Amino acid sequence: MDTAGTDAYLDRIGARRPASPDAEALRALHLSHLRTVPFENLSIHLGEEIVLAEQPLLDKIVGARRGGFCYELNGAFAMLLGALGYDVELLSARVFGPDGQLGIPYDHLALRVRTTHGPWLADVGFGRHSHFPLRWDSRAEQTDPAGEFRIEETAEGDLDVLRNGSPQYRLEQRPRAYPDFEVGCWWNRTSPKSHFTRSLVCSRLTETGRITLSGRTLVTSTLDGGREERSLRADEVLAAYREHFGIVLDREPVVGGAGPSQTGTGAQGHRSEFRSG
């Protein structure tokens, strides 16, 4: 990513270029990203191609002011961090489903970011998750506005990430490259068993909680557990995307309305990646 692209990305998330790639700046960038770039799977239901490469990602997230799935969000965030001087590695994870079973390999993409203050787990692509990076080398409870998080080692050498005592996903510690994720991405983007081929979500963090548009249901939740749900009329949906997420669409995305694109790679869609508040 060149200087102009980096500056445009920072402007997109409302962040300043950090003086140095340190842990404090990483925390600020992480939170800014979550509050400005929504977690969404609209492309699947609009029949849009999703390509995991630098320019298409920047065109979508920065140019078109859209969001995306874990592969898009964490992939783009890794590019930004790399351009700012951070040491970033892409990691593969398998997500725990509601039945406690693990999803397919390469189910999720997360980031290990090394700073002078140690390594961190950064993840701006898991929907309802930690607001700030988690300390990679700590096995203690880590308090975050989104709950209590803990990283546990498994017998096989992987790491389980838990939120409020519930396992979220299992990380492999071996660094990966983008092409390693393509088969898993394709399955999640096209399989009828994929949660996100069967559902529609757009969500972002706010200063007071989270706002989510799932189909025509608008949910506003607060950090203290408050929740307000409202059903929108058909003529209110596009305005809601603009107002709450900055997304300008010419038509309403509908589950099954376009069908998943068969070209490109991306679109994470496993059944439990997003856990709406």
N, C-alpha and C positions, 0 to 999 in steps of 0.2 A: 504494500500500500504506500503510495507516494505522499508527500507532505500535504498536497491539496486534498487528497482523499481522506487523510487522517483528520485534517481540520474540519472537513465537511461532516465526518462521522462524529467528532466531538461536538459540533454545533447541533447535530441531530439529537444527541442525548443531553444537551444543555450543560456540557462539562468543559472545563478549561484544560489546556494542555498541562500536565503535571510537570513540576520542575525536575523531578527524578522518578524513576520507576520503583517506588517504595510501597510498603504495605498500606500506608494511610491513603495514598492516591488510589490504590487498587480498590479499597473499600468505597471510596467516593464514586469511582467509575462504575462499580458493580451496582450500587444503589441507583445511580442515575440511569443506567441502562434498563433496569427493571421498571422504573417509573415512566419511561418514555417509549420503549419498544415493546409492543404487546406480544404475548404468546398467542399465536393463532394458527388455525389450519384452514383458512379460507380458500387458499389456492386449490386444494383438492376439490372443493365443491364449486369452484369457478372454472375448472378445467384449465388452470394455468400451469405452465411448465415450471418446475422447481429444479434449479441447477446449483450444485454445490461447487462453485468456483468464485474467485474473488470478485470479478466485475459484476456478474449477475447478482451476487449477494449484496454488493454495495448499491447496485441499481435498485434493488427491491427495498432494502432496509433504510438506506440513506436517501436515495433519489425519490422513490415512490412513498417513503415514510410508512412502510408496512412493517409487519412483524414476521413471525415464522415459528418453526419448530426448533427443537434442541440442536439439530445439525446446522440449521441456519443461524440461530441466535448465538450459540456458543462458538460456532465456526467463525462467524463475523467478529465476535468479541475477541477471539484469539488473534485474529488479524490485526485488530486495533491495538491490543496489548503488545503484540510483537513490534508493531510500528512505533510504539512508545518506549521500547527498550526492555520490555519484560521477557523473561525466559518462560515460554508457555509450551505445554505438552498436551496433546489430545488423548483422552482416555476413553476406553469402552466400558460400558456398564450394562447390566441386565436389571430390569426393574421388577420389583416385587408386586405381584398382582394382589387383588383383594383376598384371594384364597391362600396367599403366602407363597405361591409358586413363582419362580423366576421366569421372566420373558425370554425371548430369543436372544442369541448373541448379537452384540452391537445394537442393542435395544435403545441405548442412550449414549450421548456424547457429553462428557464433562471435561473440565480443564484443571490441570495442576500448574500453578503459577509460582515460580521461585522468585523470592525477593531477598534483600539483605537481612530481612527479619524472619526468614524461614519460608517454607513452602506452604501454599494455600490451596484449598479446593474452591474453585470458582465455578458457579453454575447459574447462568441467567436464562436457562432454557428448560426449566423443569416445572414451570407453572408455579404453584404454591409451594415455595421452598424458602430457604434462608435469604434474608435481605442482604447479608454481608458474606464475604468469603469465610470459609471455615478453616481453622488451623489444621493443616494436613497431618502434622506430627503429634497432635494432641489426642489422647484417648479419654479425656475428661469430658464432662458435659459442657457444651458451649451454648451460652445463652444468647438468643437472637430475638428480635421483635416477633419473628414467626414461630418461636417455640424453643424447646431445648433440643439441641442436636448433639449427636455423638458419632464418632467414627470408630468402628470395631474391626479388629483383624480376624480373618477367618482361618481355619486350619489349612486351607489351600494357599494362603498367602494373598488373598484378595481383601478388600475392605468393604464392610457394610456401613452405609450411611443411614442413621436412624433419626427420626423426628418424633419427639415426645414418646420415645420408647418403641416406635413402630418402624420397622425396616422399610426404607424407601427404595434403595437400589444398591447393587453390589458392583464395586469398581475393580477392574483389573489394573494392576500397577504398571504394566508394560505400555510405553507410549505407542500411539498409533498414528497413521496418516489418513487423510480423507478417503482415499480409495478403499481402505479397509472396511468402511461402513456401507458401501454401496448396496450389497445384497440385503443387509438388514433394513436399510432405508427403503429399498424397493418393496420388500414384503410389507412393511408397515404402511407404506403409501398406497398399496394396491390391494392387499388382502381383504376379503370380506370379514375376516376375523379381527382386523385392526380396529381399535376403538375409534380412530379418527377418520376412517372411511364411513363410519356409522353415526358420527356426531359432529357438531359444529361448535367451535369455541373461539372466543377472542377475549383476552384478559390482560390486565396490567395492574401493577402495584400502584397504590396512591399514598399520599402522605398520611392518610387516616386508616387505610386498609387495602381493599382491592375492589375493582369493578370488573364485571364479567358479563359478556353478552353471549348466551348460549341459545342459538336459534333466534327466537323472538322473546326470550326471557332475559331481562336485565337484572342482575344481582349486584347489590352494593353491600359489602361486608366491612366491618370495622375490626381493629386489632383486639378490642375487648370482647369480641364474640357477637356483636350486633349484626343483624342481617335484614335487608329489605329486598323483596323480590317483586318485580312488576312485569306483567305481560304487555308487550308492545303490539300496536296495530301494524299491519303491513306497511302503511305509509309512514311509519315512524322509524323503521329499522335503519335505513341508509343514513338518516340524520343522527341516529345514535352512534353509528360507526364513526361519523365525522366528529361529533361532539366529544365523545369519551375516549376515542383512540386515535383521532387524527387521520383516519383511513377514509379516503374518498373512493366510492365504488359507483359504477353505473347501473348495477343490478344487485339484487339481494342474493347472496349465496344460500343454496338450499341443499340439504343432505341428499345425495344421489342425483342432484339436478344436472351435474356435468359429468360426474364419474371421474376417477383419478386419471391424471395424465399418464401415459405410458412412456413418456420420454423424460430424460433428465433423471436426477437423483435427489433425494431429500425427504421432505415431509414425514417427519417422525410421527407415528400414530399409535403407539402401544396403549393398552387399555388403561393404564394407571399413571401415566406421566403427569397429567394435570388433575389436581384434586381441588376442585373449586370450593372457595369458602362460602 
